[in-house]
Amino acid sequence: MARGSLTRQESHRLRRELGDILATIDRMKDDGRLSSRERDRINEKLDRLDRDIRREKRDDDRRGDRRRDRD
């Protein structure tokens, strides 16, 4: 797999993280809006996800390398 690609497991894990963030947003919007504190928390989670994506794309994991391709 070329550098800059994600393995299937990495992709699934990152998609789950995004799903968790979206679920958090839905829960926070129960009152119809997001407070500035809630927006800050969401932005922190999105920043962390962005860092995780960039790290995973640079880690040179190979498809099928079970030792390196675990959640």
N, CA and C of each residue as an Amber inpcrd file, in Angstrom:
protein
   213
   0.8520000  -1.1780000   0.0000000   0.0000000   0.0000000   0.0000000
   0.8950000   1.2380000   0.0000000   0.5650000   2.1810000  -0.8110000
   1.4040000   3.3670000  -0.9590000   1.3390000   4.2430000   0.2820000
   2.4520000   4.9150000   0.5020000   2.4900000   5.8780000   1.5970000
   1.3890000   6.9100000   1.3560000   0.7250000   7.2910000   2.4150000
  -0.3770000   8.2350000   2.2850000  -1.7320000   7.5540000   2.2100000
  -1.7280000   6.2230000   2.2010000  -2.9760000   5.4680000   2.1750000
  -3.3020000   4.9600000   3.5770000  -4.5430000   4.6010000   3.7510000
  -4.9900000   4.0270000   5.0170000  -5.3110000   2.5570000   4.8060000
  -5.0150000   1.7370000   5.7980000  -5.4530000   0.3480000   5.7400000
  -6.9500000   0.3100000   6.0220000  -7.5650000  -0.8130000   5.7400000
  -8.9970000  -0.9590000   5.9930000  -9.3050000  -0.7540000   7.4770000
  -8.4920000  -1.3360000   8.3490000  -8.7350000  -1.2010000   9.7850000
  -8.5800000   0.2500000  10.2420000  -7.5690000   0.9360000   9.7240000
  -7.3880000   2.3460000  10.0830000  -8.5910000   3.1610000   9.6310000
  -9.0400000   2.9000000   8.4130000 -10.1890000   3.6210000   7.8760000
 -11.4370000   3.3820000   8.7270000 -11.6790000   2.1250000   9.0950000
 -12.8440000   1.8150000   9.9350000 -12.7510000   2.5190000  11.2840000
 -11.5720000   2.4900000  11.8980000 -11.4130000   3.1270000  13.2080000
 -11.6600000   4.6310000  13.1120000 -11.1030000   5.2660000  12.0810000
 -11.2660000   6.7090000  11.9240000 -12.7190000   7.0680000  11.6180000
 -13.3940000   6.2330000  10.8400000 -14.8160000   6.4760000  10.5680000
 -15.6490000   6.3480000  11.8460000 -15.2880000   5.3770000  12.7000000
 -15.9880000   5.2480000  13.9880000 -15.7810000   6.4960000  14.8310000
 -14.5530000   7.0110000  14.8430000 -14.2830000   8.2350000  15.6040000
 -15.1450000   9.3810000  15.0890000 -15.2380000   9.5160000  13.7640000
 -16.0700000  10.5690000  13.1910000 -17.5320000  10.3500000  13.5760000
 -17.9990000   9.1140000  13.5120000 -19.3710000   8.8080000  13.9180000
 -19.6290000   9.1810000  15.3680000 -18.6530000   8.9210000  16.2210000
 -18.7800000   9.3010000  17.6350000 -18.8880000  10.8160000  17.7870000
 -18.0980000  11.5440000  17.0090000 -18.1470000  13.0100000  17.0610000
 -19.5160000  13.4990000  16.6000000 -20.0190000  12.9340000  15.5030000
 -21.3300000  13.3500000  14.9990000 -22.4360000  13.0280000  16.0030000
 -22.3390000  11.8780000  16.6700000 -23.3270000  11.5290000  17.7000000
 -23.2480000  12.5070000  18.8700000 -22.0330000  12.9030000  19.2310000
 -21.8510000  13.8810000  20.3070000 -22.5050000  15.2050000  19.9310000
 -22.3260000  15.6240000  18.6860000 -22.9420000  16.8730000  18.2220000
 -24.4600000  16.7700000  18.3350000 -25.0230000  15.6490000  17.8830000
 -26.4790000  15.4720000  17.9710000 -26.9700000  15.5660000  19.4110000
 -26.2500000  14.9270000  20.3370000 -26.6480000  14.9920000  21.7490000
 -26.5540000  16.4200000  22.2780000 -25.4930000  17.1190000  21.9000000
 -25.2990000  18.4800000  22.3960000 -26.3530000  19.4310000  21.8430000
 -26.8990000  19.1150000  20.6750000 -27.8810000  19.9910000  20.0460000
 -29.3040000  19.7010000  20.5010000 -29.4610000  18.8570000  21.5090000
 -30.8050000  18.5340000  21.9930000 -31.6020000  19.7780000  22.3630000
 -30.9140000  20.8080000  22.8380000 -31.6170000  22.0400000  23.2060000
 -31.7310000  23.0010000  22.0230000 -31.3260000  22.5600000  20.8320000
 -31.4920000  23.3730000  19.6370000 -30.2950000  24.2090000  19.2560000
 -29.2550000  24.2090000  20.0710000 -28.0680000  25.0120000  19.7490000
 -26.8530000  24.4400000  20.4550000 -25.6910000  24.9120000  20.0320000
 -24.4350000  24.5350000  20.6800000 -23.8760000  25.7450000  21.4110000
 -23.5010000  25.5500000  22.6430000 -22.8580000  26.6360000  23.3900000
 -21.4260000  26.7920000  22.8830000 -20.7920000  27.8760000  23.2480000
 -19.3970000  28.0740000  22.8320000 -18.5030000  26.9970000  23.4420000
 -18.8050000  26.5810000  24.6600000 -18.0290000  25.5020000  25.2920000
 -18.1920000  24.1830000  24.5250000 -19.4290000  23.8930000  24.1100000
 -19.6720000  22.6780000  23.3340000 -18.9610000  22.7400000  21.9850000
 -19.0060000  23.8960000  21.3400000 -18.2830000  24.0640000  20.0620000
 -16.7960000  23.8500000  20.2540000 -16.2490000  24.3730000  21.3410000
 -14.8220000  24.1750000  21.6260000 -14.4990000  22.6930000  21.7910000
 -15.3450000  21.9630000  22.5130000 -15.1180000  20.5170000  22.6980000
 -15.1610000  19.7810000  21.3680000 -16.1250000  20.1400000  20.5240000
 -16.2330000  19.4940000  19.2150000 -15.0070000  19.8090000  18.3670000
 -14.5820000  21.0660000  18.3810000 -13.3870000  21.4370000  17.6130000
 -12.1530000  20.6920000  18.1010000 -12.0310000  20.4860000  19.3990000
 -10.9080000  19.7050000  19.9340000 -10.9580000  18.2680000  19.4230000
 -12.1540000  17.6740000  19.4200000 -12.3060000  16.3030000  18.9240000
 -11.9790000  16.2260000  17.4350000 -12.4270000  17.2130000  16.6640000
 -12.1320000  17.2220000  15.2290000 -10.6420000  17.4270000  14.9700000
 -10.0110000  18.2850000  15.7550000  -8.5600000  18.4820000  15.6230000
  -7.8100000  17.1920000  15.9270000  -8.2460000  16.4770000  16.9600000
  -7.6120000  15.2050000  17.3180000  -7.7920000  14.1880000  16.1910000
  -8.9910000  14.1330000  15.6080000  -9.2420000  13.2250000  14.4940000
  -8.3590000  13.5840000  13.3010000  -8.2220000  14.8700000  13.0200000
  -7.3570000  15.3210000  11.9280000  -5.9150000  14.8680000  12.1560000
  -5.4280000  15.0180000  13.3780000  -4.0610000  14.5600000  13.6960000
  -3.9390000  13.0500000  13.5280000  -4.9580000  12.3190000  13.9720000
  -4.9370000  10.8600000  13.8290000  -4.8890000  10.4530000  12.3570000
  -5.6740000  11.1140000  11.5310000  -5.6840000  10.8000000  10.0970000
  -4.3090000  11.0530000   9.4980000  -3.7460000  12.2240000   9.7800000
  -2.4180000  12.5340000   9.2240000  -1.3670000  11.5460000   9.7080000
  -1.4260000  11.1700000  10.9830000  -0.4640000  10.2100000  11.5270000
  -0.6140000   8.8510000  10.8470000  -1.8410000   8.3820000  10.7070000
  -2.0750000   7.0760000  10.0880000  -1.6330000   7.0640000   8.6220000
  -1.8150000   8.1730000   7.9280000  -1.4150000   8.2170000   6.5210000
   0.0970000   8.1970000   6.3530000   0.8230000   8.5790000   7.3860000
   2.2900000   8.6200000   7.3000000   2.9620000   7.4090000   7.9300000
   2.1960000   6.4670000   8.4830000   2.8190000   5.4190000   9.2880000
   3.3320000   4.2110000   8.5090000   3.1600000   4.1840000   7.2070000
   3.6940000   3.1070000   6.3570000   3.1410000   1.7310000   6.6850000
   1.9590000   1.6390000   7.3030000   1.3460000   0.3250000   7.5080000
   1.0360000  -0.2890000   6.1560000   1.1210000  -1.5930000   6.1080000
   0.8530000  -2.3300000   4.8810000  -0.4020000  -3.1750000   5.0640000
  -1.1600000  -3.3040000   4.0050000  -2.3460000  -4.1430000   4.0350000
  -1.9250000  -5.5750000   4.3430000  -2.6300000  -6.1930000   5.2830000
  -2.3470000  -7.5750000   5.6190000  -1.2470000  -7.7690000   6.6410000
  -0.5900000  -6.7100000   7.0770000   0.4510000  -6.8180000   8.0960000
  -0.2410000  -6.7730000   9.4540000  -0.6410000  -7.9230000   9.9460000
  -1.4580000  -7.9960000  11.1610000  -0.7480000  -7.4570000  12.3900000
   0.5550000  -7.5380000  12.4290000   1.2770000  -7.0270000  13.5960000
   1.1470000  -5.5160000  13.6960000   1.0490000  -4.8280000  12.5740000
   1.0250000  -3.3710000  12.5870000  -0.3530000  -2.8090000  12.3050000
  -1.3120000  -3.6680000  11.9640000  -2.6020000  -3.2040000  11.4670000
  -3.7270000  -3.5210000  12.4390000  -3.5060000  -3.2560000  13.7100000
  -4.5150000  -3.5350000  14.7320000  -5.1380000  -2.2470000  15.2180000
  -6.3940000  -2.3700000  15.6460000  -7.0800000  -1.2120000  16.2620000
  -6.5250000  -0.9620000  17.6190000
